[in-house]
Amino acid sequence: MTGTGAAGNGNGNGAQPRDPFAVDVEHALEVLRLAWGDAYDIRFESGEWTAVSRDDERRVFSGHTPDELNLAIRADWARKGTL
């Protein structure tokens, strides 16, 4: 049987399965900064994802998840006519 593991959790090592909705904060920050870091200062603090534009306007965006923040950044980027 493929992928059943010793405990039947699919990972083969008996450990608890990973929460499919858990966010790897460091990885998400790395990805967002790779995509947007030249134009936005991106952070995760006190459970909130934030981005501040690096231009003179210093616009602030936030989201409860990395996806929400990414959508806000993309909307701003498109609004500025640079997408």
C-alpha positions in Angstrom: 0.0 0.0 0.0 1.4 3.3 -1.0 1.4 6.3 1.4 -0.3 4.7 4.3 2.6 4.7 6.8 2.9 3.0 10.1 0.2 5.1 11.7 -2.0 5.3 8.6 -1.3 9.1 8.3 0.4 8.9 4.9 3.8 10.2 5.9 5.4 6.8 6.7 7.1 7.9 9.9 4.3 7.6 12.5 4.4 11.4 13.1 1.2 13.5 13.3 0.0 14.7 9.9 0.7 18.4 9.1 -2.3 20.7 9.3 -3.1 21.5 5.6 -4.2 25.0 6.6 -1.1 25.9 8.7 1.1 28.6 7.3 4.9 28.3 7.3 5.5 31.9 8.2 9.2 32.0 7.2 8.5 30.4 3.8 5.6 32.7 3.1 7.6 35.8 4.0 10.4 34.6 1.8 8.1 34.0 -1.2 6.3 37.4 -0.7 9.6 39.2 -0.3 11.0 37.5 -3.4 8.0 38.6 -5.5 7.4 42.1 -4.0 10.4 43.0 -1.8 11.7 45.7 -4.2 8.5 47.6 -4.0 7.1 46.8 -0.5 8.4 46.2 3.0 6.7 43.0 4.0 6.3 41.7 7.6 4.4 39.3 9.8 3.8 40.7 13.3 1.2 39.9 16.0 -0.7 37.6 13.6 -1.1 40.2 10.9 0.6 40.2 7.5 1.5 43.8 6.4 3.2 45.5 3.5 4.3 49.1 3.2 5.0 50.6 -0.2 8.6 51.7 -0.6 7.6 54.8 -2.6 7.0 58.3 -1.3 3.4 57.5 -0.5 4.2 54.7 2.0 0.8 53.0 1.5 0.0 50.3 4.1 -1.7 47.0 3.3 -2.6 44.1 5.5 -4.2 40.7 5.5 -5.0 37.8 7.8 -3.2 35.4 5.5 -0.3 35.6 3.0 -2.9 35.2 0.2 -4.9 38.2 1.4 -1.8 40.3 1.6 -0.7 39.2 -1.9 -4.1 40.1 -3.3 -3.9 43.6 -1.7 -0.4 44.2 -3.1 -1.4 43.0 -6.6 -4.4 45.4 -6.5 -2.2 48.3 -5.5 0.4 47.3 -8.1 -2.3 47.3 -10.8 -3.8 50.5 -9.6 -0.4 52.2 -10.0 -0.4 51.0 -13.6 2.8 49.1 -13.3 1.6 45.6 -13.7 
